[in-house]
Amino acid sequence: MRIGQVIVPHGIVLAPMAGVTNRPFRLLAKEQGCELMFTEMVSAKAILHGNPKTMRMVQFDDAERPIGIQLFGSDPDSMAAAAARLMEFGPDLIDINMGCPVPKIVRNGEGAALMRDLKRAGEIVAAVKKAVPVPVTVKMRKGWDDASVNAVELAKVCEDAGCDAITVHGRTREQFYSGSADWNIIAEVKQAVSVPVIGNGDVFTAGDAQRLLQLTGCDGIMVARGALGNPWVFREIKALLVHGEVLPPPTIEEKVKGALCLLEKLVEWKGEPVAVREMRKHAAWYVKGLPGAAALRRRIYQAATAQEMRRLLEEYGRGEAYVHGDNAGC
Ligand SMILES: Cc1cc2nc3c(=O)[nH]c(=O)nc-3n(C[C@H](O)[C@H](O)[C@H](O)COP(=O)(O)O)c2cc1C
């Protein structure tokens, strides 16, 4: 897949996820073969105000390239100004969020609310496109609700306004993350536009990725929840798409090592107190479904320091918690 000058060899993409896809998370995904990544969504207003927390969220490492910064907002001029300001960070592309379902976002006419205002959506794409020298992409949903499925219409508006690729999440705003993603709408968008289309929704395994590509003819696949506690999903997808090879899932040892590695990177990037808080959910994702996971999760949620968390994970990796019978509830 090629988006402007950005090459994504096999179309393997990590989704933007607020509160998740920060630099440490992305670096691990990249190590496992992810080919294009996005920052967490950031507000155009916050960028223009130079909000320090937001400015940090858009920083990345050269090793992560190609990378896109995802912006949300509803005003074409401020979206364009924010995108222009972001150029000092050197992103490979700018992505516009037209899918966020959260009430406080859509109430401001941002995120998925743009699916109900095609004129404004087109104006935002055109303004951002004019403001930056890098490709501009759009991430949208199937529609607002079942009565207003309009991804095809919106995709055409965005293409006409100059966008360089479109990601479609096959759920409506009203669905949030419930039900299953409709892959047919991705196929319909693919047939309607000539820019690359990235399919998104319910890709949890390499097999899902292959099926989504085959079923829709889309150019790339984007993984969100399937990558939580599981950066290996990218190497599995790559092995299947490129070599037709089915890789075994990561071992418990690999999972523990991965979680420890994320913990170290988070401590380095965010400082210990924030890292320990954020690592709780990640650790739970890493061990989900493993023997003794419930007991480990309880202990991890009580850990107050990185050292304690490290010790719990290492013990678990050596099988100690499990051997000592702490696997109740699994
Ligand atoms: C925790 C979380 C945070 C998310 N944050 C964003 C975001 O910042 N921007 C965005 O466009 N989509 C966001 N999404 C939606 C995902 O990018 C993706 O479209 C959705 O989860 C469907 O893909 P999946 O079935 O692979 O999870 C988020 C999803 C989750 C689970």
The ligand as an SDF file (V2000), in Angstrom:
LIG
                    3D

 31 33  0  0  0  0  0  0  0  0999 V2000
   -9.0380    2.0140   24.1330 C   0  0  0  0  0  0  0  0  0  0  0  0
   -9.3820    2.4980   22.7560 C   0  0  0  0  0  0  0  0  0  0  0  0
   -9.0470    3.7770   22.3710 C   0  0  0  0  0  0  0  0  0  0  0  0
   -9.3510    4.2500   21.0870 C   0  0  0  0  0  0  0  0  0  0  0  0
   -8.9480    5.5000   20.7260 N   0  0  0  0  0  0  0  0  0  0  0  0
   -9.1150    5.8990   19.4260 C   0  0  0  0  0  0  0  0  0  0  0  0
   -8.5520    7.1300   18.9670 C   0  0  0  0  0  0  0  0  0  0  0  0
   -7.8930    7.8720   19.7070 O   0  0  0  0  0  0  0  0  0  0  0  0
   -8.7650    7.4660   17.6690 N   0  0  0  0  0  0  0  0  0  0  0  0
   -9.4880    6.6680   16.8140 C   0  0  0  0  0  0  0  0  0  0  0  0
   -9.6580    7.0130   15.6450 O   0  0  0  0  0  0  0  0  0  0  0  0
  -10.0140    5.5000   17.2180 N   0  0  0  0  0  0  0  0  0  0  0  0
   -9.8200    5.0900   18.4980 C   0  0  0  0  0  0  0  0  0  0  0  0
  -10.2910    3.8680   18.8860 N   0  0  0  0  0  0  0  0  0  0  0  0
  -10.9630    2.9970   17.8980 C   0  0  0  0  0  0  0  0  0  0  0  0
   -9.9560    2.0490   17.2410 C   0  0  0  0  0  0  0  0  0  0  0  0
   -8.9580    2.7560   16.5570 O   0  0  0  0  0  0  0  0  0  0  0  0
  -10.6670    1.0790   16.2660 C   0  0  0  0  0  0  0  0  0  0  0  0
  -11.2790    1.8300   15.2620 O   0  0  0  0  0  0  0  0  0  0  0  0
  -11.7250    0.2250   16.9490 C   0  0  0  0  0  0  0  0  0  0  0  0
  -11.2810   -0.2570   18.2020 O   0  0  0  0  0  0  0  0  0  0  0  0
  -12.0990   -0.9750   16.0620 C   0  0  0  0  0  0  0  0  0  0  0  0
  -10.9700   -1.7880   15.8130 O   0  0  0  0  0  0  0  0  0  0  0  0
  -10.7330   -3.1960   16.5810 P   0  0  0  0  0  0  0  0  0  0  0  0
  -11.9640   -4.0330   16.3400 O   0  0  0  0  0  0  0  0  0  0  0  0
   -9.4870   -3.7510   15.9460 O   0  0  0  0  0  0  0  0  0  0  0  0
  -10.5910   -2.8890   18.0360 O   0  0  0  0  0  0  0  0  0  0  0  0
  -10.0350    3.4040   20.1750 C   0  0  0  0  0  0  0  0  0  0  0  0
  -10.3830    2.1090   20.5650 C   0  0  0  0  0  0  0  0  0  0  0  0
  -10.0620    1.6420   21.8300 C   0  0  0  0  0  0  0  0  0  0  0  0
  -10.4250    0.2330   22.2100 C   0  0  0  0  0  0  0  0  0  0  0  0
  1  2  1  0
  2  3  1  0
  2 30  2  0
  3  4  2  0
  4  5  1  0
  4 28  1  0
  5  6  2  0
  6  7  1  0
  6 13  1  0
  7  8  2  0
  7  9  1  0
  9 10  1  0
 10 11  2  0
 10 12  1  0
 12 13  2  0
 13 14  1  0
 14 15  1  0
 14 28  1  0
 15 16  1  0
 16 17  1  0
 16 18  1  0
 18 19  1  0
 18 20  1  0
 20 21  1  0
 20 22  1  0
 22 23  1  0
 23 24  1  0
 24 25  2  0
 24 26  1  0
 24 27  1  0
 28 29  2  0
 29 30  1  0
 30 31  1  0
M  END
$$$$
